[in-house]
Structures are given as structure tokens and as C-alpha cells.
Amino acid sequence: MFTPKIPPPDTAPTPGTSLVPPLTGLVHPPACTCRHTPAAPTAPVTAAPARPAVQFTPGSLLVAAAGGTAVVLVVGTVLVSMLLATAITAASVAVCAVVLRSLLNRPNNR
């Protein structure tokens, strides 16, 4: 489930091959003219072992479902609370605007 899907397994290179073709015909001049003995070859690099796939047990699936449900309920409660607070604030501002308008227009009506 959590393993990468790109590239598909049938086109993925094997650990011993490379996607870049080797350069052939290139000869580099030596860095110096003195006669050094060639360096000993290094050990080949081994690939890291593949990670095991994540396996869910019925208990862990139940815990994951319960946790997801709890997150959805908490986020939903917070969002509804914010929407309700916005609606109450808008209604309060509207009532204040009507009251102020009536107070300011009253001297003109006399």
C-alpha cells in the first residue's frame, strides 16, 4: 500500500543495471607524470534490503477506523462552531445597524 508505484515494476531497472549507458572511448590523461601504483579496487556497493510491506491486522484496522472517525467528528464540530459564531456575529451586526439607523433618523422625523 505504501510502496511507490512509479516506475511500474516491469520497467524498473534491476539493481545491477543503470539507466545511463556507460561512456566508451573516453581516455583521461593522467593527473601527473609520476608512476603510481593503481589503487586497490573498492568493495562493490550492495543495495539496501527492501523494506517489508505494511500489514494491517484486524485490530489495527479497527483502531485506524475509530481514529479516523474521531478526527472527522472533531473537525466537523469545530467547523460548525465557527459557522455558528459567524452567523451570530452577522445577526448582531445587522440588529445594531437597524437600531443605529432608527436612532439617527428619528430627529429628522420630528
N, C-alpha and C positions, 0 to 999 in steps of 0.2 A: 504494500500500500504506500509506503513512504520511499520506495526506491525510485530513482529517476527514470523517466520514460524516454528521454532524448539522449542519444540516438537510439532507435529501435535495436533490440538485441541482435537481429540478423545482420545489421550493417555496422555494428560496433567493432572496432579493431581488437584483435587479440592482444594479450599483454606483450607478446614477443615482436609485434609488428608496429610500424609507425605510419601515420597518415602522410608524413613528409618523406618524399623519396630522398635517398642519400645522394650527396653530391659526388660526382665521379669526375676524374680528370683534373681535379684541383691539386696542385703541388705547392705547398707553402715553403718559402725559403727558410733556412734555419735562422734562429734568432741571433746566434753568434757563430763564429767560425771555429771555436774550440771543440774538441772531440769529447762529448759527454757520453756516458753510457745511457742507453734508453731506460726510462723509468719502468719499474715493475708494473705489470698490468694490475689494475684495481679489481676488487671483487665485483661481480655483477650485482646490480641493484635488484632486489627482489620486490615484487609488488606486495602491498599491504593485504592482509587477508580480508576477504569480503565480509561485510557486517551481516549478521543474521537478520532475517526479516522480522518485523514486529508481529508477534502473535497475540491476539486477544483471547482471553478466557471468558467464559460467560459472566463471571463475577466482575471482571474489569469492564466488560461491555455495559453491564448494569450500572456500574459506578460512573462511566462516561455519559450514559444517557441521563442519569439523575443529575450530574453536574451540568450538563447542557441545558436541561430543563430549568434548573435553578438560575443559571445565568440569564436565560430568556425571561423568566419571571421578574428577576431583579431589574434588568434593563427596561422591560416593559413598564414596571411600576414607576421607575424614575422618569421615563418619557411622558407617561400620563400625568404625573405630578407636575412636571414642567409645563405641559399644555394647560392644565387646570389653573396653574398660577398665572399664566399669560392671559387666559380668558377672564379671570377675576380682576386682574390689573386693568385690562381693557374696559371692562364694565365699570370699574371705579372711575377711570378717567372720563368715560362718557357721561356718567352721572355728574361728576364735578363740572364738566363743560356745560351741561344743561343748566345747572344751578348758577354758575357764574354768568352765563348768558342772560338768565332771567333777572339776576341782581343788577347787571349793568344796564339792561333795557328798561327796568322799572321806572327810573327817574324820567325817562323820555315819554312814558305813557301818561303822566300826570298833567 
